């Protein structure tokens, strides 16, 4: 099991009980074999031979130019202090695809995988938080991670991420974790963090978006959408309606009560948990596959 490889001698059950979705964890990773997936040769190949998305930023400011098409162009920008971020490289590289799919299968979530190349003495991004559970494998060099608990906007959703400026208003203590080549760190979803590179550093960031209860409602909604009753439009509710405000509210309360009953019946379906696990697992694994593989 990959998670156990990363945890080395730290018990998986204890990690899941005490750290996962709760507090950061860092240590010396046993999965040394994964370091070959985060090298300059892999980065250069992805830049030159694939359409992998490439983001560049320096001291929190995004690069405004065009995507570098050659490794030489990318390295020139790196020398100017720009962090290179290759986004979803697992869609273009078999080894990274297998890494993403393994994480997805072990922890059940959608994977958002990035490769980071950070020049010495720089940082690409300031304080921020992610909606995913983040596992970072340091493949070369060193990075220092500043961490603090998010009490102002915990458990953020991708569509409603708080601004990094909010981190400055936190009163929680800041801690530092130093990672050298071969180390890894786990950062819970929503936890404030930023990284600084005292020396040139490469790392693989594996963001795992675990499902929420809102995802269960999405599945139920899809089932309700197959019934024409729930696709029917509501009556006219604007100024032209022949219903007064009291009557409009009565109509809506009746309809909402009916919807509540349907939701209760759907959520009580004993087959729903199995359907939810099966559908989400298939979706997560497909999204982590090689681009155009059809898996």
N, C-alpha and C positions, 0 to 999 in steps of 0.2 A: 504494500500500500504506500503510495507516494507521500501522503501526509505523515506517516510514521517514519519514512526516510528523512523527511525534513526535520522532524522533531528530535531525531537522534535517540537519545535515551529517555527523553521526557515522555511519559505515558500519554498516548492519544486520548484516552478517556478523561484524564485530568485536564488536558488542553481544552477539550470540548466543554468540560464542566466549568472550568475556572477562567478561561480566556476567550474562547470563541464567542463573538458578539458581546463581549464584556470589556476586556482590557488588553492592551498590547502584550506581545510576547516576542522575544528575540533570542537567537542562539546560533550556535554553529550547526549548519545544515549538514546532514549526512549525505545528501544527494549531490555529491560533487560532480557526478556525470552530467548534471544539468548546466554546468558552467559553460560547456561547449555550445549551448544554444544562445548564449548572450555574448558573442565575440564580435570584433570588428569585421571579420570575414563574413559573418551572417548579416550584419548591418549593411555592409557594402553590397552584398548580393541582393538584398531586399530593395535597396535604393535603385540599383542599376538594372535589375532584371525583372522586377515586378512593379505593379501599380500600388504597392502598399502606401497607405496614407502616411505622410510625414509632417509633423508639426515641429516648429522651432520657436524657442522663446529664450530671452535673456533677461535675468533679473526681474521676471514677472511680466515682461513686455513681449508680445508675440512678434514674430518676424513677418514683415509685410510683403516680402518678395515672393517670387515663384518657387515652387518645389524644386530643389536640386535634382538634376537628372543623372549626375555622375557622383561616384564616391569622392572624387577630387573636389567637386563643388561643395559637397556636404562637409568634408573635412576642413575646407577653408572657412566656412561659417562656424564650425566648431572651434577653430583657432581664434575666432573673433569673440568667443564667449557664449555662443548659442548652444543651448541644450537641444539635442535631437531626440524626438519622440516618435517612434514608429508605432502606429496604432493598428491594432488587429493584424499583426504579422502572422498570426496563426492561420489566417486565411490564405497564406502564400508560402508557408514553410511547413514541411511534413513533421519535423521534430517538435516545433512549437504547437502545431495543431494537436499532436498526440498529448502534449503537456496540458493544453487547455481542456481537451476532452476527458483526460484522467481526473483533473481537478473537478470538473463539472459532475462526473459520475460519482466521485467520492463524497462531495459535499452538497450536491444537488443545487445547482444554480447556473445562471447564464454567465459566461466568461467574457471579460473585457481585458484583453491582454495587451501590454505595451512593452516596448524595448526603450530604455532610457540610456542616452550617452551624455554625460555631464562633464564639461571641462573643469579643470582644477581652479578652485577659488571662485566658483560661480554657483548660482542656482537658477533653475529654469522658472520655477513657480514659487510664489509666496505662500503664506498660510492659506490652507483650504481644507475641505473635507470631501470625502467621496461617499456615494451611496452604497458602494460595494464593500464587502469584506476583502481587504487587500493583503496579499502575500507578496513580499518583495525578496527576490533572490539576488544577492550581490555577486555578480560574476567576475568582476575585476575592479581593482582600485578600492577606494574607501568613500563612504558617505556617512554623514552625521544627521540623524533624524531628530527633529524637535517635535515633541508630542504634547498634547494637552486634551483633557476630556471636554467634550462638547455638552454643556448643560443648557445652552440657550436655544439650540435647535437640534435635538437628538433625533436619531433615526430618520434622516432626510430621504426624500424621494428624488429620483433623477430629474423630474420636472420641477422640483422646488428646492434646489440647492441654496443654502444660505451663502451670502457673500463672505469672502475671506476676511473682510473688514470686521465682521462680527467676532472673529477670534480675539481681536484686541480688547474686546469688552469682557472676555472671560476672566474669572477670578481663580480658575483652577490652576494648579502649579504646572510649570513646564518641565518636562524631563527630556534628557538627551540619550539616544541609543546610537552607538558607533558601530557601523558595519564594515567589515573588511571582506576581501574576496572569499567566497564560500559561505558567508553568513546569510541569514535571512531574518526578516521581521514580519510580524503579522500586526496589522492596524485595523481595529474594528470599524465597521461602517459608521460614518458620522464623526469619527475622532479627528480633531484638528491636527494637522501635521504640515511640516515643510522639511525639505532636505537641503543640506549644504555639502559640497564636495571639496574637501581639503586637497584632494588629488584627483586626477582623471578617473572617472568611474563609469562602469557599465552595469546595468541591472535589468532584470526582468520583473515587471509588475503584473501580478495576476489578480485582477479584480473579480470577485465572485458575487453576483447579485442573487442572493437567496430570495425565494418567493415571499410575498407578503400576503396577508389576508385579503388585500385588495385584489390580488391575482385570482383568488378563489371567486370573488364576485365577478371578475371578468369572464371566468368559465361559466358561471351561472347565467350571466347576461347573454353569452353566446347561445346557450340553450333556450333562453326565453325568446331570443330573436327568431327562432324557428317557428314560433307560434304567431300567427297573424294578429291575434288579439293584442299582443304587446308591440306590434309594429304600427298599430292604428294611431292616427294623429289625435291630439287633444282637441277639444272644441275651441272655437274662437274665444280668446281671452282678452283681446284688446278693447279699445274704446268702442269699436263697432259692435261688440257682442251685445246680445239682448239679455245677458245675465248681469245682475248687479253684483257688486263685490262679494256680498255675503253668499250668494248662490255659487259664484266662481269657487270660493273657498270650500263650499260643501262638496262640489263636484270633484275638486282635487283631493280632498280628504278621503272620499269614497274610493277614488282610483288608487291613491297611495296605500290605502288599507288592503285593497286587492293585491297590489304588488307585494306588500309585506307578507301576505299569506303565501303567495307564490314563492317568494324567497325562502320562507320558512320550510315549505315543502321540499324545495330544491336542496337546501342545506341539510335537511334531514334524510336525504336519499342515502342509504348505506353504501351505494356504489360510487358516490361522489369522491371520497378520498382516493380510491384506486384510480379513477379516471383522471383526477388532478395530478397524481404522481406520474402516471404514464404519459399524459400529454405534455406536461412541463419537461420531463426528462427527454422526450424525443425532440422538443423544441430546443432545449439547451445544447444537446449534442449536435444537432444539425447546424446551429449557429456557430459552433466551434470548428466545423469541418473546413477542409481546404476549399478555397473559392472555386466553384465550378465542378466540384467533385460529385455533387448530387447526393451526398450522404445525409 
